[in-house]
Amino acid sequence: MNIKVDFTITDQRGGAAAIKRTLTLMVADERTGSIRSQSSVFQVGDVPLNVDASPTLLNDGKIRLGFNLQYDWPAPLDAASANPTLQPPRGTVIKTALHDSVTLILESGKPMIAAQSADPIGDRQVTVEVKATVLR
């Protein structure tokens, strides 16, 4: 049996428009699927977006899903810090890393908020929604 696992990451900074990232994996029952994605950002370095998911179909038709998610994203640069010859002011956040490790029980096709986190310094909030659907 195959299970489609959808992740929607919503990244919100203050009053700015939310940024959404969507990842989808097709994984066989009791197996593990992975996505590895990485961008190289000028003057920041490598920025990964990685997910591992391990679904198990339960006797009652529900799905136990274990997953690990790594989502790193550089902070937006303001006009003053966009000049590569200037150093950003002390205390400027240049990159934030998010690592989630979650196991939960899902109903097939029904989304659930699996994690919600806040930036330890700034006004950034990241929400991870997951949906697992049994494919028949």
MOHUZI-V93069 format. One record per run of one state. SS is the DSSP state (A for helix, B for strand, O for the rest). FROM is the first residue (numbers start at 1). LEN is the number of residues. Records with the same first field share a line. If there is no record, write none. Layout:
BEGIN
SS = FROM-LEN / FROM-LEN
END
This chain:
BEGIN
O = 1-1 / 14-5 / 29-4 / 42-3 / 58-5 / 75-20 / 107-5 / 119-5 / 136-1
B = 2-12 / 19-10 / 33-9 / 45-13 / 63-12 / 95-12 / 112-7 / 124-12
END
